[in-house]
Amino acid sequence: MNRRNLLKTIGMASVGAASTNLLKGEILREPHQLKKQALQTDILVIGGGTAGVIAAIQAGRAGRKVILIENNSQLGGTTSTAGVAFPGIFFAWGKQVISGIGWELVQETVALNDDKLPDFSIPHGEQHWLHQVRVNSYLYAALAEEKCLDAGVKVHYYETPAKIAFNKNTWRVNVIGKGTETEITCNQLIDCTGNAYAAYLAGFDLLREAESQPGTLMFEIGGYDFGSLDLELIKDSYEKACNRGELVRKEFRGDIVGLLRSKGDNIQHIAGADSATSVSHSKANIEGRMSLLKHLRFIRTLPGCEKARIITMKTETGVRETYRIDGHYKITHEDYITAKKFDDGVSYSYYPIDLHDEHGVIPRQLVPGTVPMIPLRSLIPKKSRNFIVAGRCLSSDRLANSALRVQASCMGMAQAAAAAAVLANLQNKSPLEVPISDIRKMIEEYGGIAPQ
């Protein structure tokens, strides 16, 4: 048999064998059935973003059984999924004011990526971003997951609560996921959703302004040399495109040159971006991507930008403001800028008032030497038991919240909230009944900084 006939014979035999195996392997499967299950835990953390990760790790390290549910595919929230990969600020006036588990995670991310921390001993003046810590968001998400697993936290992705009820000192939370329907019972519940969604399902009152801050889709564009561009021609072309209705000025703060100079980052503004419901969150994400696509097409018409392209783009439009709880104490703008001291202070916050609107943002720096404080009462909804929140949904007015919402502050309050929940579980109490001295002691035991 010559070589050609041999190969032909082998080929026909292979096809026959494969066909036989395929026929033998094909079976009639039963339709997919929803898996229903019941789980019990000491502490349930809802939301695996900036605050939820830290709260879950703290509770797990303190020896409690912890379940963390997250409706996305990874942990980290604002830092990872939304790509605001500069969590800050941890130092104020040359002294560290927020530490603990969040700072540990940030430091390890920086070290494993061979990055460098800013020199916090040098005052940042009006440029607070000089003390921001840039991190690799992909690495941050992976390390956050590793730390949760090491702490014994049971992480559930692609799940969201559908019903929450409290009875006989126990929370019952019905959770829906991909192919699953789970009833989780727990003693203590921590809402780290960012939009107070768990508090809403539990029936607690929420606060919100009629108008919310714009959101931002984080991305990077490239494919051009900014130094060689005719900026006057570009500005003129941009104005004409806006006047024709092809572009909307407020989507990039009316600053096309700023967009090209920064190559993206934190410059986009999507009006009314809201993550409160699947409908509003879908709208925010779609508008963020369509805005970028529209501007990319325009940029590619400009001399020198014909090869402009998207290099990276995050999966979600970052949301700055939604709902907040109506807590036992509402932190006001005046409280924040004067660094009011509270007997039940459990964490610090340090960031300028940072309210975004359609014109952009002009941060209002804090008075030198002041470090705002977060009281435990602001983390607990009125008329609640065995329930606490952490993150931007804490009880605060809009201006105070514009500073409190940043990642470092959310990390600090999350560790405090988890410490309160752990002690409440151990002492058979509600978080508001736990002695502040006990909460502060646990925070410090795990490397955090508690106000004194």
C-alpha positions in Angstrom: 0.0 0.0 0.0 1.5 3.4 -1.0 1.7 6.3 1.5 -1.3 8.2 0.1 -3.6 5.1 0.4 -2.3 4.4 3.9 -3.1 7.9 5.1 -6.5 7.7 3.5 -7.3 4.4 5.2 -6.1 5.7 8.6 -8.2 8.8 8.2 -11.4 6.9 7.4 -10.8 4.6 10.3 -10.4 7.6 12.7 -13.6 9.1 11.5 -15.4 5.8 12.0 -14.0 5.4 15.4 -14.9 8.9 16.4 -18.5 8.6 15.1 -19.0 5.3 17.0 -17.7 6.9 20.2 -20.0 9.9 19.7 -23.0 7.7 19.2 -22.2 5.6 22.3 -21.5 8.7 24.4 -24.7 10.5 23.6 -27.4 10.1 26.3 -30.7 11.6 27.0 -30.2 13.8 30.1 -32.9 15.0 32.5 -33.7 18.7 32.3 -31.8 20.9 34.7 -33.4 21.1 38.0 -33.1 23.9 40.5 -31.0 22.9 43.5 -32.6 23.9 46.8 -30.6 23.9 49.9 -30.5 25.2 53.5 -27.3 26.6 55.1 -26.6 27.9 58.6 -23.8 30.2 59.6 -22.9 32.6 62.4 -22.4 35.6 60.2 -23.6 36.4 56.7 -21.9 39.1 54.7 -23.9 40.3 51.7 -21.7 42.0 49.1 -18.1 41.1 48.3 -16.8 44.6 47.4 -14.4 46.8 49.2 -16.1 46.5 52.6 -17.5 43.0 52.3 -14.1 41.4 51.8 -12.6 43.0 54.9 -15.7 42.3 57.0 -15.7 38.6 56.0 -12.0 38.1 56.6 -12.2 39.8 60.0 -15.2 37.6 61.1 -13.5 34.5 59.8 -10.2 35.2 61.5 -12.1 35.7 64.7 -13.3 32.1 64.5 -16.8 32.6 63.3 -18.6 30.6 60.6 -18.9 33.1 57.7 -20.7 33.0 54.4 -20.0 35.8 51.8 -22.4 36.2 48.9 -21.5 38.2 45.9 -23.5 38.6 42.7 -20.4 39.1 40.4 -17.6 36.7 39.5 -14.9 38.2 41.7 -14.3 40.0 44.9 -13.1 43.6 45.3 -16.0 45.6 43.9 -14.9 49.2 43.3 -11.2 48.4 43.3 -11.4 45.4 41.0 -14.7 45.1 39.0 -15.1 48.9 38.6 -11.4 49.4 38.3 -10.9 52.3 40.7 -7.6 50.7 41.6 -6.3 53.5 43.9 -7.7 52.8 47.4 -7.0 55.7 49.7 -6.2 57.3 51.8 -4.6 55.5 54.8 -2.4 58.3 56.2 -3.3 61.8 57.4 -0.8 64.5 58.3 2.1 62.1 58.3 0.4 59.5 60.6 -1.4 56.3 59.7 -5.1 56.5 60.6 -6.5 53.4 58.8 -4.7 50.1 59.0 -5.7 46.5 59.7 -6.8 43.9 57.2 -7.5 46.4 54.4 -4.0 47.8 54.6 -2.5 44.3 54.8 -4.3 43.5 51.5 -3.1 46.7 49.8 0.5 46.2 50.9 0.6 42.6 49.7 -0.8 43.6 46.3 1.8 46.3 46.0 4.6 44.0 47.0 3.6 41.1 44.8 3.4 43.5 41.8 6.8 45.1 42.6 5.1 48.5 43.0 6.1 51.2 45.4 4.1 53.0 48.1 4.0 56.8 48.1 6.1 58.6 50.6 3.4 59.5 53.2 5.8 61.7 55.2 5.7 64.3 52.4 2.5 66.4 52.8 0.2 66.1 49.8 -1.2 69.7 50.1 -4.0 70.3 47.7 -3.1 67.2 45.7 -4.5 64.4 47.9 -4.1 61.9 45.0 -0.3 61.9 45.7 -1.1 59.7 48.7 -3.3 57.3 46.7 -1.9 53.8 46.5 -2.1 52.4 42.9 -2.7 48.6 42.9 -3.0 45.9 40.2 -6.8 45.3 40.3 -6.5 41.8 39.0 -4.0 40.8 41.6 -6.0 42.6 44.3 -9.1 40.5 43.5 -7.1 37.2 43.6 -5.5 38.1 46.9 -8.8 39.1 48.4 -10.2 35.7 47.5 -7.2 33.9 48.9 -7.4 35.7 52.2 -11.1 34.9 52.5 -10.5 31.3 51.8 -7.6 31.2 54.3 -10.0 32.7 56.9 -12.5 29.9 56.4 -15.0 32.1 54.6 -17.4 30.3 52.3 -17.6 32.4 49.2 -20.7 32.2 47.0 -20.5 33.9 43.6 -23.4 34.7 41.3 -25.9 34.9 44.1 -28.1 37.6 45.3 -30.7 37.9 48.2 -34.3 37.9 47.3 -36.0 37.9 50.7 -34.8 38.7 54.2 -36.7 38.2 57.4 -35.8 38.3 61.2 -37.5 36.1 63.7 -36.4 34.8 67.2 -33.0 36.3 67.0 -32.3 34.7 63.6 -32.0 36.1 60.2 -33.4 34.0 57.3 -32.1 35.1 53.9 -33.4 33.6 50.7 -30.7 33.7 48.1 -31.1 33.0 44.4 -28.1 32.0 42.2 -27.3 30.2 39.0 -29.3 27.0 39.3 -29.6 27.3 43.1 -32.1 28.6 45.6 -30.7 28.7 49.2 -32.1 29.6 52.5 -29.3 30.9 54.8 -29.9 31.3 58.5 -27.6 33.4 60.5 -27.3 35.1 63.9 -25.7 38.4 62.6 -26.0 40.0 59.1 -23.6 42.5 57.6 -24.8 44.6 54.6 -21.9 45.5 52.4 -23.8 45.9 49.2 -22.9 49.6 48.8 -26.6 50.4 48.0 -28.1 49.2 51.2 -30.0 46.5 49.3 -30.0 44.0 52.2 -31.3 46.8 54.5 -34.0 47.5 52.0 -35.1 43.8 51.8 -35.1 43.7 55.6 -37.6 46.6 55.7 -35.4 49.4 57.1 -35.7 53.0 56.1 -33.3 54.4 53.6 -32.0 57.8 52.6 -31.3 59.2 49.2 -31.1 62.5 47.3 -33.3 63.3 44.3 -30.2 63.6 42.2 -27.2 61.3 42.5 -23.6 61.8 41.6 -22.5 60.6 38.1 -20.7 57.3 37.7 -17.5 56.5 35.8 -16.4 53.6 33.5 -12.7 53.1 33.9 -10.7 52.4 30.8 -7.5 53.2 28.9 -7.1 54.3 25.3 -4.0 54.6 23.3 -2.6 54.4 19.7 -1.6 58.1 19.5 1.2 60.5 20.5 -0.4 63.2 22.7 2.6 65.5 22.3 2.2 65.7 18.6 -1.5 66.5 18.5 -3.0 69.8 17.3 -4.9 70.6 20.5 -6.6 73.7 19.2 -7.9 71.9 16.1 -9.1 69.1 18.4 -10.9 71.5 20.7 -12.6 73.2 17.8 -13.7 69.8 16.2 -15.0 68.7 19.6 -17.1 71.9 20.1 -18.6 71.4 16.7 -19.5 67.8 17.4 -21.1 68.8 20.7 -23.1 71.6 19.0 -24.3 69.1 16.4 -25.5 66.8 19.1 -23.1 64.1 18.2 -21.3 64.2 21.6 -22.5 65.3 25.1 -20.1 67.6 26.9 -20.9 66.5 30.4 -19.9 62.8 29.6 -16.3 63.9 29.7 -16.7 67.1 31.6 -16.4 69.1 28.3 -12.7 68.3 28.3 -11.6 66.3 25.2 -8.0 67.4 25.7 -8.2 66.0 29.2 -9.5 62.7 27.9 -6.7 62.4 25.4 -4.0 63.5 27.9 -5.2 61.1 30.7 -6.0 58.3 28.1 -9.1 57.6 30.2 -8.7 56.6 33.8 -11.2 58.5 36.1 -12.5 61.2 33.7 -15.8 60.0 32.4 -19.1 61.0 33.9 -22.4 59.0 33.4 -25.3 61.0 34.8 -27.5 59.3 37.3 -25.5 56.0 37.3 -27.3 53.8 39.8 -26.6 50.2 40.9 -29.8 49.9 43.1 -31.6 47.5 40.7 -30.7 45.2 37.8 -32.6 47.6 35.5 -30.7 50.8 36.7 -27.4 49.0 36.9 -27.8 47.7 33.3 -28.6 51.2 32.1 -25.5 52.6 33.8 -23.2 50.0 32.3 -24.7 50.3 28.8 -24.4 54.1 28.9 -20.8 54.0 30.1 -19.7 51.7 27.2 -21.8 53.5 24.6 -20.3 56.9 25.7 -16.8 55.5 25.3 -17.5 53.9 22.0 -19.0 57.1 20.6 -16.1 59.2 21.7 -13.6 56.7 20.4 -15.1 56.9 16.9 -14.9 60.7 17.1 -11.3 60.6 18.3 -10.3 58.4 15.3 -11.4 61.2 13.0 -8.8 63.5 14.5 -5.4 64.0 12.8 -2.9 61.9 14.6 -5.6 59.7 16.3 -6.6 57.6 13.3 -5.3 54.5 15.1 -6.7 55.2 18.5 -8.0 52.1 20.3 -9.3 50.8 23.6 -6.5 49.1 25.6 -8.4 48.1 28.7 -12.0 48.6 29.8 -13.6 47.5 33.1 -16.7 45.4 33.2 -18.8 47.9 35.2 -19.5 51.6 35.4 -18.4 52.6 38.9 -21.3 54.0 41.0 -20.6 56.7 43.5 -23.9 57.2 45.2 -27.2 55.3 45.8 -29.1 54.6 49.0 -27.9 55.0 52.6 -29.4 53.6 55.8 -31.3 55.8 58.3 -29.1 55.0 61.2 -29.1 55.7 64.9 -26.8 58.6 64.0 -26.4 60.4 60.7 -22.9 61.8 60.1 -23.2 65.4 58.8 -21.0 67.5 56.6 -20.2 69.6 59.7 -19.3 66.5 61.7 -16.9 65.4 59.0 -15.1 68.7 58.3 -14.7 69.5 62.0 -13.6 65.9 62.9 -16.3 65.6 65.6 -15.3 63.1 68.3 -17.8 60.4 69.2 -17.8 58.2 72.3 -18.7 55.3 70.1 -16.1 56.0 67.4 -14.9 52.8 65.9 -12.9 53.9 62.8 -11.4 57.0 61.2 -11.9 58.4 57.7 -9.5 60.7 55.8 -10.5 62.1 52.4 -11.6 65.6 51.1 -15.2 66.3 50.4 -15.4 64.9 46.9 -18.9 65.6 45.4 -19.0 65.0 41.6 -21.5 66.8 39.3 -21.9 67.4 35.6 -19.2 70.0 35.7 -16.6 67.8 37.3 -15.3 67.9 40.9 -13.4 70.3 43.0 -12.3 68.6 46.2 -12.6 70.5 49.4 -9.6 69.7 51.6 -9.8 69.1 55.3 -8.4 71.5 57.8 -4.8 70.5 58.6 -4.7 68.2 61.6 -8.3 67.0 61.4 -9.2 63.4 61.1 -12.9 62.5 60.9 -14.4 59.7 63.0 -17.1 57.1 62.3 -19.4 56.2 65.2 -20.8 52.7 65.6 -24.4 54.1 65.6 -23.9 55.2 61.9 -23.5 51.6 60.9 -26.7 50.4 62.4 -30.2 51.0 61.0 -32.9 52.3 63.4 -35.2 49.5 64.7 -32.8 46.8 63.7 -31.3 43.9 65.7 -28.3 41.7 64.8 -27.8 43.9 61.7 -25.0 46.2 60.7 -23.7 47.8 57.5 -20.3 48.9 56.2 -19.3 50.9 53.1 -20.9 53.8 51.4 -24.4 52.9 52.6 -23.6 54.0 56.2 -25.9 56.7 57.7 -24.5 60.1 56.5 -25.6 63.2 54.6 -24.6 63.6 51.0 -21.5 65.8 51.5 -20.1 63.7 54.3 -20.8 60.5 52.2 -18.8 61.9 49.3 -15.7 61.4 51.4 -16.7 58.5 53.6 -17.4 56.3 50.4 -13.7 55.9 49.5 -12.1 52.5 49.9 -9.8 53.1 52.8 -12.6 54.5 54.9 -14.9 51.6 53.9 -12.2 49.1 54.9 -11.8 50.7 58.3 -15.5 50.7 59.1 -15.9 47.2 57.7 -13.3 45.7 60.1 -15.1 47.6 62.9 -18.5 46.4 61.8 -17.3 42.8 61.6 -15.7 43.0 65.1 -19.1 44.3 66.4 -20.9 41.4 64.7 -18.5 38.8 66.0 -18.8 40.0 69.6 -22.5 40.3 69.3 -22.6 36.7 68.2 -20.4 35.6 71.0 -22.2 37.6 73.7 -25.7 36.9 72.4 -26.4 40.6 71.8 -27.1 43.0 69.0 -24.1 45.1 67.8 -25.3 48.3 69.4 -25.3 46.5 72.8 -21.7 45.4 72.6 -19.3 47.6 74.7 -17.3 49.9 72.6 -14.2 49.0 74.5 -14.6 45.4 73.5 -15.0 46.3 69.8 -11.9 48.6 69.9 -9.9 45.9 71.5 -10.8 43.4 68.8 -10.0 45.9 66.0 -6.6 46.5 67.5 -6.0 42.8 68.0 -6.3 42.3 64.3 -4.0 45.2 63.4 -6.6 48.0 63.0 -6.6 51.5 64.4 -9.5 52.3 66.8 -10.3 55.8 67.9 -9.6 56.5 71.6 
